């Protein structure tokens, strides 16, 4: 009887380890997707910031032209 109980306990521990490993793998995949999304948003933000700078330079040029007129 003790032998059987020990096998059940070992099986339970193995099952818990297996489930934890699956959950960890899923979380790692999710983190990788989130990291990729974050990098994508960072690139888009950098482009928009650059475009904003270019628009501001155009504004300053127009303002200078209007001031001379």
N, C-alpha and C positions, 0 to 999 in steps of 0.2 A: 504494500500500500504506500509506503514512504517513497519508493522508487517512482511510482506513477505520479505522485504529488510533485516530486521534483521535476519530472518531465513537463508537467503542466506549467509549473513556475518558469522553467527555462523557455518554454514555448511563449508564454505571456511576455517575458522580457524581450525575446526575439521579436515578437509582434510589435511591441512598443518601440523598439529601436528602428524597425522597418518603417513604421508609420512616421516617426520623427524624421527619418531620412527623407521620406517622400515630401513631408511638409517643408523641410529645409530646402530641398531641390525646387519646389514650387516657389518658395519665397525668393530664392536666388534668381530664378527666371524672372519673377516680377520685378526685382530690384534692377536687373539688367535692362529690362524694358523701360523702367522709370529713368535710369541713367541715360539711356539713348534719347528719350523724350526731353530730358533736361538739357542735354547737349544741343538738341535740335532747337529748342526754345532760346538757348543762349546765342546760337548763331543768328536766328531770326531777330533777336533783340539787338545784336551788334549791327546788323544790316539797317534796321530802323534807326538806330542811333546815328549811324553814318549818314543816312538819308536826311535826318533832321539837321545835321551839321551842314550838309550841302544846301538845304533850303534856307538855313539861317545866313549862309554866305551870300546866296542870291538876294535875300532880303536886304542885307547890308549894302550890297552893290546898288540895288535899286534905290535905297534910301540916299546913298551918296549922290547918285545921278539926279534925283529929285531935288536934293539940297543945292546942287550947282545950278539948276535951272531957274 
